[in-house]
Amino acid sequence: MKRYMNAAFLYALLAMAGGVFYREFTKLNGYTGQTALAVVHTHYFLLGMVFFVLLVLLEKSFAFTSAWTEKALIAYHTGLNLTSVMFVVRGVTQVLGTPLTPGMDAAISGVAGIGHMVLGVSLALVLWQLRRAVAAVRK
């Protein structure tokens, strides 16, 4: 449970840093349009901090963590951070007005998509493990 709480705390810090960076970077550059930087804050808060706080509560109730769960959570961290980094890359290029070749544009979208897929699959694996633990408690 301590690992989950530490992860929640780290993601809360990253969410706040992402929000401050978004606000200050766009203000510094006089940017008023839509940017991918806006979603870094919410992704880290909800998929990072809230997710791991919920895992603390669920672990206390169902003791579902195993070596298999730990592997799925490593993938979860990887997917969340890869997705967020690509949001920052996309957002910075938007704010700075950096011209991207079609290949670069597709690469940024592709890597962010891979991050989302890893995140989604690992979330499903964690939920599957939790489902098994809840079923074992009911027996």
N, CA, C and O atoms as a MOPAC input file, in Angstrom:
PM7 MOZYME 1SCF
protein

 N      0.81900 1    -1.19500 1     0.00000 1
 C      0.00000 1     0.00000 1     0.00000 1
 C      0.86500 1     1.26100 1     0.00000 1
 O      0.48200 1     2.29000 1    -0.55800 1
 N      2.02600 1     1.16700 1     0.62800 1
 C      2.91000 1     2.32600 1     0.66000 1
 C      3.35500 1     2.71200 1    -0.75100 1
 O      3.44800 1     3.89500 1    -1.07700 1
 N      3.62800 1     1.71000 1    -1.57900 1
 C      4.02700 1     1.99600 1    -2.96600 1
 C      2.92700 1     2.72400 1    -3.72000 1
 O      3.19500 1     3.64900 1    -4.48700 1
 N      1.69700 1     2.30600 1    -3.49900 1
 C      0.57200 1     2.95000 1    -4.16300 1
 C      0.41700 1     4.39300 1    -3.69400 1
 O      0.15100 1     5.28800 1    -4.49600 1
 N      0.58400 1     4.60900 1    -2.40800 1
 C      0.44900 1     5.97000 1    -1.88400 1
 C      1.58800 1     6.85200 1    -2.38200 1
 O      1.37300 1     8.02100 1    -2.70400 1
 N      2.79800 1     6.30100 1    -2.44800 1
 C      3.93000 1     7.06400 1    -2.99300 1
 C      3.70100 1     7.41900 1    -4.45600 1
 O      4.01400 1     8.52900 1    -4.88600 1
 N      3.15700 1     6.47800 1    -5.22000 1
 C      2.85500 1     6.74800 1    -6.63200 1
 C      1.79000 1     7.83400 1    -6.74300 1
 O      1.89500 1     8.72400 1    -7.58800 1
 N      0.76800 1     7.76500 1    -5.89700 1
 C     -0.28900 1     8.77900 1    -5.91100 1
 C      0.29400 1    10.15600 1    -5.61500 1
 O     -0.06100 1    11.14000 1    -6.26300 1
 N      1.18400 1    10.22000 1    -4.63900 1
 C      1.81600 1    11.49400 1    -4.28600 1
 C      2.66100 1    12.02200 1    -5.44400 1
 O      2.60200 1    13.20900 1    -5.76500 1
 N      3.44300 1    11.15000 1    -6.06700 1
 C      4.27400 1    11.55600 1    -7.20300 1
 C      3.41700 1    12.07500 1    -8.35200 1
 O      3.73600 1    13.10200 1    -8.95100 1
 N      2.33100 1    11.37100 1    -8.66100 1
 C      1.47200 1    11.81400 1    -9.75300 1
 C      0.74600 1    13.11400 1    -9.41500 1
 O      0.46500 1    13.91300 1   -10.30800 1
 N      0.44300 1    13.33200 1    -8.14700 1
 C     -0.15400 1    14.61600 1    -7.74900 1
 C      0.82900 1    15.74900 1    -8.01500 1
 O      0.44100 1    16.80800 1    -8.50700 1
 N      2.09800 1    15.52600 1    -7.69100 1
 C      3.12200 1    16.53900 1    -7.96300 1
 C      3.28900 1    16.77400 1    -9.46500 1
 O      3.39300 1    17.91500 1    -9.91400 1
 N      3.31500 1    15.68700 1   -10.23400 1
 C      3.43500 1    15.82200 1   -11.69500 1
 C      2.22800 1    16.54500 1   -12.27900 1
 O      2.37000 1    17.34100 1   -13.20700 1
 N      1.04100 1    16.27300 1   -11.74200 1
 C     -0.17500 1    16.94200 1   -12.22600 1
 C     -0.09000 1    18.43800 1   -11.96200 1
 O     -0.40500 1    19.24900 1   -12.83300 1
 N      0.33600 1    18.79500 1   -10.76300 1
 C      0.45200 1    20.22100 1   -10.44400 1
 C      1.52000 1    20.89100 1   -11.30500 1
 O      1.32700 1    22.00800 1   -11.78500 1
 N      2.64000 1    20.20700 1   -11.49700 1
 C      3.69800 1    20.75900 1   -12.34900 1
 C      3.19900 1    20.91400 1   -13.78600 1
 O      3.49200 1    21.91300 1   -14.44300 1
 N      2.44900 1    19.93000 1   -14.27100 1
 C      1.88900 1    20.00400 1   -15.62000 1
 C      0.92000 1    21.16500 1   -15.77300 1
 O      0.91100 1    21.84000 1   -16.80300 1
 N      0.10800 1    21.39800 1   -14.75300 1
 C     -0.83500 1    22.51300 1   -14.79600 1
 C     -0.14500 1    23.86100 1   -14.78400 1
 O     -0.52000 1    24.77200 1   -15.52200 1
 N      0.87500 1    23.98100 1   -13.93300 1
 C      1.62900 1    25.23800 1   -13.86600 1
 C      2.38300 1    25.46900 1   -15.17500 1
 O      2.40900 1    26.58500 1   -15.69500 1
 N      2.99700 1    24.40100 1   -15.70500 1
 C      3.72100 1    24.54500 1   -16.97000 1
 C      2.77700 1    24.99700 1   -18.07600 1
 O      3.11000 1    25.90300 1   -18.84000 1
 N      1.61900 1    24.38400 1   -18.16800 1
 C      0.62700 1    24.75900 1   -19.18000 1
 C      0.26100 1    26.23400 1   -19.06000 1
 O      0.29400 1    26.96900 1   -20.04700 1
 N     -0.08300 1    26.65900 1   -17.86800 1
 C     -0.51400 1    28.04400 1   -17.66400 1
 C      0.61200 1    29.03200 1   -17.97100 1
 O      0.40800 1    30.01100 1   -18.68900 1
 N      1.77700 1    28.77500 1   -17.43300 1
 C      2.88500 1    29.72800 1   -17.58100 1
 C      3.48400 1    29.71700 1   -18.98200 1
 O      3.82200 1    30.77200 1   -19.51900 1
 N      3.62000 1    28.52800 1   -19.58000 1
 C      4.21500 1    28.43000 1   -20.90800 1
 C      3.33100 1    29.11200 1   -21.94900 1
 O      3.83000 1    29.82500 1   -22.81900 1
 N      2.02100 1    28.89500 1   -21.86000 1
 C      1.12400 1    29.54000 1   -22.82400 1
 C      1.07300 1    31.05300 1   -22.59000 1
 O      1.02300 1    31.83000 1   -23.54300 1
 N      1.08700 1    31.46200 1   -21.33100 1
 C      1.06000 1    32.89700 1   -21.02200 1
 C      2.35400 1    33.57300 1   -21.50100 1
 O      2.31500 1    34.65400 1   -22.08800 1
 N      3.47900 1    32.93800 1   -21.24900 1
 C      4.77400 1    33.48400 1   -21.66300 1
 C      4.85800 1    33.66200 1   -23.17500 1
 O      5.47000 1    34.61300 1   -23.66200 1
 N      4.23900 1    32.74200 1   -23.91300 1
 C      4.28700 1    32.78600 1   -25.37200 1
 C      3.08100 1    33.48600 1   -25.98700 1
 O      2.94700 1    33.52100 1   -27.21000 1
 N      2.20400 1    34.04300 1   -25.16100 1
 C      1.03500 1    34.75000 1   -25.67400 1
 C      0.08600 1    33.86400 1   -26.45100 1
 O     -0.57300 1    34.32500 1   -27.38300 1
 N      0.00900 1    32.59900 1   -26.07900 1
 C     -0.81400 1    31.62900 1   -26.80000 1
 C     -2.18500 1    31.53500 1   -26.14000 1
 O     -2.28100 1    31.36500 1   -24.92500 1
 N     -3.24100 1    31.64500 1   -26.93500 1
 C     -4.59300 1    31.59400 1   -26.38000 1
 C     -5.44600 1    30.47000 1   -26.96200 1
 O     -6.60200 1    30.31300 1   -26.56700 1
 N     -4.91100 1    29.70100 1   -27.87600 1
 C     -5.68000 1    28.63000 1   -28.51600 1
 C     -5.69000 1    27.34500 1   -27.70100 1
 O     -5.18600 1    27.28900 1   -26.58000 1
 N     -6.27700 1    26.32100 1   -28.29800 1
 C     -6.31200 1    24.99700 1   -27.68600 1
 C     -4.94000 1    24.34300 1   -27.83500 1
 O     -4.27200 1    24.49600 1   -28.85800 1
 N     -4.53700 1    23.61700 1   -26.80400 1
 C     -3.26500 1    22.90600 1   -26.85700 1
 C     -3.35900 1    21.59900 1   -26.07100 1
 O     -4.13500 1    21.48700 1   -25.12200 1
 N     -2.57400 1    20.63000 1   -26.47200 1
 C     -2.54500 1    19.33900 1   -25.77900 1
 C     -1.97700 1    19.46400 1   -24.37200 1
 O     -2.14500 1    18.55500 1   -23.55900 1
 N     -1.31700 1    20.55700 1   -24.07300 1
 C     -0.77200 1    20.75900 1   -22.72400 1
 C     -1.88500 1    20.78600 1   -21.67700 1
 O     -1.64700 1    20.45900 1   -20.51500 1
 N     -3.07300 1    21.16500 1   -22.07300 1
 C     -4.18900 1    21.29300 1   -21.13500 1
 C     -4.57600 1    19.95700 1   -20.50400 1
 O     -5.10400 1    19.94500 1   -19.39200 1
 N     -4.33300 1    18.84300 1   -21.17200 1
 C     -4.78300 1    17.55200 1   -20.65500 1
 C     -3.74400 1    16.81900 1   -19.81200 1
 O     -4.05900 1    15.80000 1   -19.19800 1
 N     -2.51900 1    17.32100 1   -19.77500 1
 C     -1.49000 1    16.68300 1   -18.95000 1
 C     -1.91000 1    16.71100 1   -17.48500 1
 O     -1.80400 1    15.70700 1   -16.78100 1
 N     -2.37900 1    17.84700 1   -17.03900 1
 C     -2.81500 1    18.04000 1   -15.65700 1
 C     -3.89900 1    17.03300 1   -15.26700 1
 O     -3.78600 1    16.37100 1   -14.23600 1
 N     -4.92700 1    16.91700 1   -16.07200 1
 C     -6.03900 1    16.02500 1   -15.73100 1
 C     -5.66700 1    14.55000 1   -15.86600 1
 O     -6.12400 1    13.72500 1   -15.07400 1
 N     -4.84900 1    14.21000 1   -16.85300 1
 C     -4.42500 1    12.82100 1   -16.98400 1
 C     -3.63600 1    12.38500 1   -15.75200 1
 O     -3.88100 1    11.31100 1   -15.20200 1
 N     -2.69800 1    13.20800 1   -15.32500 1
 C     -1.90100 1    12.83700 1   -14.15600 1
 C     -2.73300 1    12.82200 1   -12.88000 1
 O     -2.50800 1    11.97200 1   -12.01800 1
 N     -3.67900 1    13.73000 1   -12.73600 1
 C     -4.50700 1    13.70900 1   -11.53500 1
 C     -5.43000 1    12.48700 1   -11.51100 1
 O     -5.47300 1    11.76300 1   -10.51600 1
 N     -6.15600 1    12.25900 1   -12.58400 1
 C     -7.14000 1    11.17900 1   -12.56900 1
 C     -6.51600 1     9.79700 1   -12.77100 1
 O     -6.75400 1     8.88500 1   -11.97900 1
 N     -5.72800 1     9.64700 1   -13.81900 1
 C     -5.14900 1     8.33500 1   -14.10300 1
 C     -3.92400 1     8.03900 1   -13.25200 1
 O     -3.49000 1     6.89000 1   -13.16200 1
 N     -3.37300 1     9.05700 1   -12.63500 1
 C     -2.23200 1     8.87000 1   -11.74900 1
 C     -2.65800 1     8.87400 1   -10.29900 1
 O     -2.77900 1     7.81700 1    -9.67900 1
 N     -2.88700 1    10.05900 1    -9.75400 1
 C     -3.16700 1    10.18200 1    -8.33500 1
 C     -4.44100 1     9.44800 1    -7.90500 1
 O     -4.39300 1     8.62800 1    -6.98800 1
 N     -5.55800 1     9.72300 1    -8.53900 1
 C     -6.82500 1     9.11200 1    -8.11700 1
 C     -6.77100 1     7.59300 1    -8.27200 1
 O     -7.22700 1     6.86800 1    -7.38800 1
 N     -6.22500 1     7.10700 1    -9.37400 1
 C     -6.12400 1     5.66400 1    -9.59500 1
 C     -5.35900 1     4.99000 1    -8.46300 1
 O     -5.80100 1     3.96400 1    -7.94500 1
 N     -4.22200 1     5.55200 1    -8.07500 1
 C     -3.40900 1     4.90400 1    -7.05100 1
 C     -3.98500 1     5.08300 1    -5.64300 1
 O     -3.78600 1     4.21900 1    -4.78900 1
 N     -4.68500 1     6.16900 1    -5.38700 1
 C     -5.39500 1     6.29700 1    -4.10700 1
 C     -6.48400 1     5.22800 1    -4.02400 1
 O     -6.67500 1     4.61800 1    -2.97200 1
 N     -7.19100 1     5.00100 1    -5.11800 1
 C     -8.19800 1     3.93700 1    -5.13600 1
 C     -7.56600 1     2.56000 1    -4.93700 1
 O     -8.14600 1     1.69800 1    -4.27600 1
 N     -6.38300 1     2.35300 1    -5.50700 1
 C     -5.70600 1     1.07400 1    -5.30400 1
 C     -5.33800 1     0.87100 1    -3.83900 1
 O     -5.37900 1    -0.25700 1    -3.34700 1
 N     -4.98100 1     1.93800 1    -3.13500 1
 C     -4.69700 1     1.82100 1    -1.69600 1
 C     -5.92700 1     1.26800 1    -0.97700 1
 O     -5.82600 1     0.33200 1    -0.18300 1
 N     -7.07500 1     1.85200 1    -1.26000 1
 C     -8.31000 1     1.42000 1    -0.60400 1
 C     -8.69100 1    -0.01100 1    -0.99700 1
 O     -9.11500 1    -0.80100 1    -0.15400 1
 N     -8.53800 1    -0.32900 1    -2.25900 1
 C     -8.88100 1    -1.66900 1    -2.73100 1
 C     -7.91300 1    -2.72600 1    -2.20000 1
 O     -8.32500 1    -3.84000 1    -1.87600 1
 N     -6.65500 1    -2.38400 1    -2.11300 1
 C     -5.67000 1    -3.31500 1    -1.55600 1
 C     -5.97600 1    -3.59800 1    -0.09100 1
 O     -5.85000 1    -4.73200 1     0.37100 1
 N     -6.37300 1    -2.57200 1     0.62700 1
 C     -6.72800 1    -2.74900 1     2.04600 1
 C     -7.93000 1    -3.67800 1     2.19500 1
 O     -7.99500 1    -4.46900 1     3.13600 1
 N     -8.86300 1    -3.58200 1     1.28000 1
 C    -10.08100 1    -4.39800 1     1.36400 1
 C     -9.91300 1    -5.81100 1     0.81200 1
 O    -10.47600 1    -6.75900 1     1.36000 1
 N     -9.14200 1    -5.96400 1    -0.27200 1
 C     -9.11400 1    -7.24200 1    -0.97400 1
 C     -7.73500 1    -7.89000 1    -1.09000 1
 O     -7.65000 1    -9.04200 1    -1.51800 1
 N     -6.66800 1    -7.20900 1    -0.73200 1
 C     -5.30200 1    -7.75500 1    -0.81400 1
 C     -5.07700 1    -8.46300 1    -2.15500 1
 O     -4.76300 1    -9.65300 1    -2.19500 1
 N     -5.23700 1    -7.73400 1    -3.21900 1
 C     -5.18300 1    -8.32700 1    -4.55700 1
 C     -3.81000 1    -8.28300 1    -5.20300 1
 O     -3.61400 1    -8.91400 1    -6.24200 1
 N     -2.85400 1    -7.56600 1    -4.63400 1
 C     -1.55800 1    -7.37700 1    -5.27100 1
 C     -0.74400 1    -8.66800 1    -5.27200 1
 O     -0.62200 1    -9.35700 1    -4.25900 1
 N     -0.19600 1    -8.96900 1    -6.44100 1
 C      0.69500 1   -10.12500 1    -6.61400 1
 C      1.83600 1    -9.69100 1    -7.53500 1
 O      1.88100 1    -8.54700 1    -7.98700 1
 N      2.73800 1   -10.60000 1    -7.80300 1
 C      3.82600 1   -10.29500 1    -8.74300 1
 C      3.25800 1    -9.96200 1   -10.11900 1
 O      3.78900 1    -9.10900 1   -10.83000 1
 N      2.18100 1   -10.63600 1   -10.48400 1
 C      1.52300 1   -10.39400 1   -11.76700 1
 C      0.94800 1    -8.98300 1   -11.81200 1
 O      1.04600 1    -8.29900 1   -12.83100 1
 N      0.34900 1    -8.55100 1   -10.70800 1
 C     -0.20800 1    -7.19900 1   -10.62600 1
 C      0.89800 1    -6.16200 1   -10.74200 1
 O      0.72600 1    -5.13500 1   -11.40000 1
 N      2.02000 1    -6.42600 1   -10.11000 1
 C      3.14900 1    -5.49700 1   -10.17100 1
 C      3.62200 1    -5.29700 1   -11.60500 1
 O      3.95200 1    -4.17600 1   -11.99500 1
 N      3.66000 1    -6.35800 1   -12.38700 1
 C      4.05200 1    -6.24100 1   -13.80100 1
 C      3.05000 1    -5.39800 1   -14.58000 1
 O      3.43000 1    -4.57600 1   -15.41300 1
 N      1.77300 1    -5.60800 1   -14.30200 1
 C      0.73900 1    -4.82200 1   -14.97600 1
 C      0.85700 1    -3.34900 1   -14.58400 1
 O      0.62600 1    -2.46700 1   -15.41000 1
 N      1.21300 1    -3.08300 1   -13.33400 1
 C      1.35100 1    -1.69100 1   -12.88800 1
 C      2.59000 1    -1.01600 1   -13.46800 1
 O      2.58500 1     0.19500 1   -13.68600 1
 N      3.64300 1    -1.77700 1   -13.72000 1
 C      4.80900 1    -1.21500 1   -14.41300 1
 C      4.38300 1    -0.76700 1   -15.81500 1
 O      4.75800 1     0.31200 1   -16.27400 1
 N      3.60800 1    -1.60100 1   -16.47600 1
 C      3.08800 1    -1.22500 1   -17.79600 1
 C      2.17900 1    -0.00600 1   -17.68000 1
 O      2.20400 1     0.86400 1   -18.55000 1
 N      1.37900 1     0.06900 1   -16.62000 1
 C      0.48700 1     1.20800 1   -16.40700 1
 C      1.29100 1     2.49900 1   -16.27200 1
 O      0.98200 1     3.50200 1   -16.91600 1
 N      2.31700 1     2.46700 1   -15.43500 1
 C      3.18500 1     3.64800 1   -15.27400 1
 C      3.79500 1     4.04100 1   -16.62000 1
 O      3.82400 1     5.21800 1   -16.97900 1
 N      4.27900 1     3.05100 1   -17.35200 1
 C      4.90500 1     3.31100 1   -18.64900 1
 C      3.91400 1     3.95200 1   -19.61100 1
 O      4.23600 1     4.94700 1   -20.26000 1
 N      2.73100 1     3.40100 1   -19.70600 1
 C      1.71400 1     3.93900 1   -20.61200 1
 C      1.29300 1     5.34500 1   -20.24200 1
 O      1.16900 1     6.20800 1   -21.11100 1
 N      1.07100 1     5.58600 1   -18.94800 1
 C      0.65000 1     6.91200 1   -18.50400 1
 C      1.72300 1     7.95400 1   -18.76800 1
 O      1.42600 1     9.04600 1   -19.25300 1
 N      2.95800 1     7.62600 1   -18.45600 1
 C      4.03700 1     8.60000 1   -18.64500 1
 C      4.37100 1     8.81000 1   -20.11700 1
 O      4.67500 1     9.93200 1   -20.52400 1
 N      4.32200 1     7.76500 1   -20.91000 1
 C      4.56000 1     7.91400 1   -22.34600 1
 C      3.49000 1     8.80500 1   -22.96900 1
 O      3.79400 1     9.68400 1   -23.77600 1
 N      2.26200 1     8.57500 1   -22.59700 1
 C      1.15100 1     9.39000 1   -23.09800 1
 C      1.33700 1    10.85000 1   -22.69400 1
 O      1.19000 1    11.75000 1   -23.52000 1
 N      1.65600 1    11.07700 1   -21.43700 1
 C      1.80400 1    12.44900 1   -20.93800 1
 C      2.98000 1    13.17400 1   -21.58700 1
 O      2.88100 1    14.35400 1   -21.92300 1
 N      4.08200 1    12.46600 1   -21.75900 1
 C      5.24700 1    13.09000 1   -22.40900 1
 C      4.89100 1    13.49600 1   -23.83800 1
 O      5.29600 1    14.56200 1   -24.30100 1
 N      4.14300 1    12.65900 1   -24.52900 1
 C      3.77500 1    13.00800 1   -25.89600 1
 C      2.76200 1    14.15300 1   -25.93500 1
 O      2.75100 1    14.92700 1   -26.89300 1
 N      1.91000 1    14.27500 1   -24.91200 1
 C      1.04100 1    15.45000 1   -24.82100 1
 C      1.88500 1    16.71100 1   -24.66800 1
 O      1.58000 1    17.74200 1   -25.26700 1
 N      2.93800 1    16.62900 1   -23.87200 1
 C      3.81800 1    17.78700 1   -23.68800 1
 C      4.51900 1    18.12300 1   -25.00300 1
 O      4.58900 1    19.28800 1   -25.39400 1
 N      5.03800 1    17.10000 1   -25.68200 1
 C      5.70600 1    17.33300 1   -26.97000 1
 C      4.73700 1    17.97600 1   -27.95500 1
 O      5.06900 1    18.97200 1   -28.59800 1
 N      3.55300 1    17.41500 1   -28.06900 1
 C      2.54700 1    17.96200 1   -28.98900 1
 C      2.17900 1    19.38900 1   -28.58100 1
 O      2.10100 1    20.27500 1   -29.43200 1
 N      1.95400 1    19.61300 1   -27.29700 1
 C      1.55100 1    20.93000 1   -26.81600 1
 C      2.61300 1    21.99000 1   -27.02100 1
 O      2.29800 1    23.11300 1   -27.41200 1
 N      3.86700 1    21.65100 1   -26.76400 1
 C      4.95000 1    22.61700 1   -26.95400 1
 C      5.06800 1    22.99100 1   -28.42200 1
 O      5.26500 1    24.16200 1   -28.74900 1
 N      4.94900 1    22.00900 1   -29.31400 1
 C      5.02200 1    22.33600 1   -30.74500 1
 C      3.84000 1    23.20200 1   -31.16500 1
 O      3.98900 1    24.06900 1   -32.02700 1
 N      2.66500 1    22.98100 1   -30.56900 1
 C      1.50100 1    23.81100 1   -30.88400 1
 C      1.70100 1    25.24600 1   -30.41600 1
 O      1.44700 1    26.19400 1   -31.16000 1
 N      2.15700 1    25.39500 1   -29.18500 1
 C      2.33700 1    26.73900 1   -28.61500 1
 C      3.42100 1    27.50900 1   -29.37800 1
 O      3.26300 1    28.69700 1   -29.66000 1
 N      4.51100 1    26.83100 1   -29.70400 1
 C      5.61100 1    27.50300 1   -30.40500 1
 C      5.35300 1    27.64900 1   -31.90000 1
 O      6.09600 1    28.34500 1   -32.59100 1
 N      4.31100 1    27.00200 1   -32.40100 1
 C      4.01200 1    27.07500 1   -33.82600 1
 C      5.05100 1    26.36900 1   -34.67300 1
 O      5.29500 1    26.75800 1   -35.81500 1
 N      5.65700 1    25.34500 1   -34.12700 1
 C      6.70400 1    24.60500 1   -34.82500 1
 C      6.09600 1    23.82800 1   -35.98800 1
 O      5.19800 1    23.01200 1   -35.78400 1
 N      6.57700 1    24.07300 1   -37.20000 1
 C      6.04600 1    23.30300 1   -38.32900 1
 C      6.55000 1    21.85900 1   -38.25600 1
 O      7.74000 1    21.61200 1   -38.05900 1
 N      5.64000 1    20.93000 1   -38.41600 1
 C      5.98300 1    19.51200 1   -38.36800 1
 C      5.75100 1    18.89000 1   -39.73100 1
 O      4.77500 1    19.19800 1   -40.41500 1
 N      6.65300 1    18.02200 1   -40.10900 1
 C      6.43000 1    17.25500 1   -41.32800 1
 C      5.30000 1    16.26500 1   -41.05200 1
 O      5.01900 1    15.96400 1   -39.89100 1
 N      4.65500 1    15.75900 1   -42.08600 1
 C      3.60300 1    14.76200 1   -41.85000 1
 C      4.11300 1    13.54600 1   -41.07000 1
 O      3.38600 1    12.96200 1   -40.26600 1
 N      5.35600 1    13.17900 1   -41.31600 1
 C      5.93400 1    12.04000 1   -40.59800 1
 C      6.12300 1    12.32100 1   -39.11700 1
 O      5.83700 1    11.47000 1   -38.27500 1
 N      6.60500 1    13.52000 1   -38.80100 1
 C      6.78700 1    13.90100 1   -37.39400 1
 C      5.43600 1    13.99600 1   -36.68500 1
 O      5.29100 1    13.55500 1   -35.54500 1
 N      4.46300 1    14.56900 1   -37.36300 1
 C      3.12100 1    14.69000 1   -36.79500 1
 C      2.54400 1    13.30400 1   -36.50900 1
 O      1.97300 1    13.06600 1   -35.44500 1
 N      2.69900 1    12.40200 1   -37.46300 1
 C      2.19900 1    11.03700 1   -37.28700 1
 C      2.97000 1    10.30200 1   -36.18600 1
 O      2.38500 1     9.51100 1   -35.44700 1
 N      4.26500 1    10.55600 1   -36.07500 1
 C      5.06800 1     9.89800 1   -35.04400 1
 C      4.61500 1    10.31900 1   -33.64900 1
 O      4.49500 1     9.48300 1   -32.75400 1
 N      4.36500 1    11.60600 1   -33.46500 1
 C      3.89700 1    12.08700 1   -32.16400 1
 C      2.54600 1    11.45100 1   -31.82700 1
 O      2.34400 1    10.96600 1   -30.71400 1
 N      1.64100 1    11.45600 1   -32.77600 1
 C      0.33100 1    10.84400 1   -32.56000 1
 C      0.44700 1     9.33900 1   -32.33100 1
 O     -0.25000 1     8.77800 1   -31.48700 1
 N      1.31900 1     8.70000 1   -33.07800 1
 C      1.49900 1     7.25200 1   -32.95300 1
 C      2.04600 1     6.83700 1   -31.60700 1
 O      1.55500 1     5.88700 1   -30.99800 1
 N      3.06400 1     7.54700 1   -31.13500 1
 C      3.64800 1     7.21300 1   -29.83100 1
 C      2.63900 1     7.48800 1   -28.71300 1
 O      2.53800 1     6.71100 1   -27.76400 1
 N      1.89700 1     8.58700 1   -28.82200 1
 C      0.84600 1     8.86500 1   -27.83200 1
 C     -0.21900 1     7.77100 1   -27.87100 1
 O     -0.74000 1     7.37000 1   -26.83000 1
 N     -0.53800 1     7.29800 1   -29.05500 1
 C     -1.51200 1     6.21100 1   -29.19400 1
 C     -1.01300 1     4.91700 1   -28.57400 1
 O     -1.78100 1     4.19600 1   -27.93700 1
 N      0.26700 1     4.61700 1   -28.75700 1
 C      0.85400 1     3.43000 1   -28.13200 1
 C      0.78200 1     3.56600 1   -26.61500 1
 O      0.46100 1     2.60400 1   -25.91700 1
 N      1.08000 1     4.75600 1   -26.10700 1
 C      0.96600 1     4.98600 1   -24.67000 1
 C     -0.44700 1     4.74000 1   -24.16900 1
 O     -0.64200 1     4.12600 1   -23.12000 1
 N     -1.43600 1     5.22200 1   -24.92100 1
 C     -2.83400 1     4.99300 1   -24.54300 1
 C     -3.19100 1     3.50500 1   -24.57200 1
 O     -3.90700 1     3.01900 1   -23.69600 1
 N     -2.69700 1     2.79300 1   -25.56900 1
 C     -2.99500 1     1.35800 1   -25.65600 1
 C     -2.37300 1     0.58800 1   -24.49600 1
 O     -3.02400 1    -0.26600 1   -23.89400 1
 N     -1.11400 1     0.89100 1   -24.18300 1
 C     -0.44600 1     0.23600 1   -23.05200 1
 C     -1.19900 1     0.55200 1   -21.76000 1
 O     -1.40600 1    -0.32400 1   -20.92100 1
 N     -1.59800 1     1.79500 1   -21.61500 1
 C     -2.36100 1     2.21600 1   -20.44400 1
 C     -3.68200 1     1.45600 1   -20.35600 1
 O     -4.04300 1     0.96500 1   -19.28600 1
 N     -4.39300 1     1.35800 1   -21.45200 1
 C     -5.68300 1     0.66500 1   -21.45500 1
 C     -5.56800 1    -0.81800 1   -21.15900 1
 O     -6.34500 1    -1.35900 1   -20.37300 1
 N     -4.60500 1    -1.47700 1   -21.78200 1
 C     -4.42700 1    -2.91800 1   -21.56100 1
 C     -3.99600 1    -3.17500 1   -20.11200 1
 O     -4.51100 1    -4.08900 1   -19.46800 1
 N     -3.07300 1    -2.38900 1   -19.60600 1
 C     -2.61500 1    -2.60700 1   -18.23300 1
 C     -3.72500 1    -2.31000 1   -17.22700 1
 O     -3.82300 1    -2.98700 1   -16.20400 1
 N     -4.55400 1    -1.31800 1   -17.49900 1
 C     -5.70500 1    -1.04200 1   -16.63200 1
 C     -6.64800 1    -2.24300 1   -16.61700 1
 O     -7.13300 1    -2.64200 1   -15.55800 1
 N     -6.90200 1    -2.81000 1   -17.77800 1
 C     -7.76100 1    -3.99500 1   -17.84800 1
 C     -7.14900 1    -5.16100 1   -17.07200 1
 O     -7.87400 1    -5.90300 1   -16.40900 1
 N     -5.83500 1    -5.33400 1   -17.14200 1
 C     -5.17200 1    -6.41600 1   -16.40700 1
 C     -5.27300 1    -6.22100 1   -14.89700 1
 O     -5.49600 1    -7.17900 1   -14.15800 1
 N     -5.11100 1    -4.98800 1   -14.44500 1
 C     -5.23900 1    -4.70400 1   -13.01000 1
 C     -6.68000 1    -4.95800 1   -12.55700 1
 O     -6.90600 1    -5.54500 1   -11.49900 1
 N     -7.63900 1    -4.52000 1   -13.35000 1
 C     -9.04200 1    -4.75300 1   -13.00300 1
 C     -9.37500 1    -6.24100 1   -13.01200 1
 O    -10.17600 1    -6.70300 1   -12.20000 1
 N     -8.77000 1    -6.98500 1   -13.91600 1
 C     -8.97700 1    -8.43700 1   -13.95200 1
 C     -8.44700 1    -9.07600 1   -12.66700 1
 O     -9.10000 1    -9.94100 1   -12.08300 1
 N     -7.27900 1    -8.65300 1   -12.23900 1
 C     -6.69700 1    -9.17700 1   -11.00000 1
 C     -7.58000 1    -8.81000 1    -9.80600 1
 O     -7.79000 1    -9.63100 1    -8.91400 1
 N     -8.08800 1    -7.59600 1    -9.78800 1
 C     -8.97900 1    -7.16400 1    -8.71500 1
 C    -10.27000 1    -7.98100 1    -8.72700 1
 O    -10.78300 1    -8.36700 1    -7.67700 1
 N    -10.77800 1    -8.23600 1    -9.91300 1
 C    -12.00100 1    -9.05100 1   -10.03800 1
 C    -11.79300 1   -10.43000 1    -9.45600 1
 O    -12.66300 1   -10.94900 1    -8.75700 1
 N    -10.65000 1   -11.02900 1    -9.73700 1
 C    -10.33400 1   -12.35200 1    -9.18900 1
 C    -10.25000 1   -12.32600 1    -7.66100 1
 O    -10.70800 1   -13.25200 1    -6.99200 1
 N     -9.66000 1   -11.25700 1    -7.11500 1
 C     -9.53900 1   -11.14600 1    -5.66000 1
 C    -10.90500 1   -10.96400 1    -5.00600 1
 O    -11.17700 1   -11.54300 1    -3.95500 1
 N    -11.75200 1   -10.16900 1    -5.62500 1
 C    -13.10400 1    -9.95000 1    -5.08200 1
 C    -13.88500 1   -11.26700 1    -5.12900 1
 O    -14.59300 1   -11.59400 1    -4.17600 1
 N    -13.76900 1   -12.02000 1    -6.21000 1
 C    -14.46300 1   -13.30500 1    -6.32100 1
 C    -13.96600 1   -14.29600 1    -5.26100 1
 O    -14.75200 1   -15.07200 1    -4.71900 1
 N    -12.66500 1   -14.26700 1    -4.96900 1
 C    -12.11000 1   -15.16700 1    -3.95700 1
 C    -12.62700 1   -14.82000 1    -2.56000 1
 O    -12.82900 1   -15.71400 1    -1.73800 1
 N    -12.84200 1   -13.54200 1    -2.28600 1
 C    -13.35400 1   -13.12100 1    -0.99300 1
 C    -14.80600 1   -13.54600 1    -0.83000 1
 O    -15.23300 1   -13.87700 1     0.27600 1
 N    -15.55700 1   -13.54000 1    -1.90400 1
 C    -16.99200 1   -13.88700 1    -1.86900 1
 C    -17.22300 1   -15.36700 1    -1.60800 1
 O    -18.28800 1   -15.74300 1    -1.11900 1
 N    -16.25100 1   -16.21600 1    -1.92400 1
 C    -16.44700 1   -17.68200 1    -1.78400 1
 C    -16.53900 1   -18.10700 1    -0.35600 1
 O    -16.70200 1   -19.29500 1    -0.07400 1

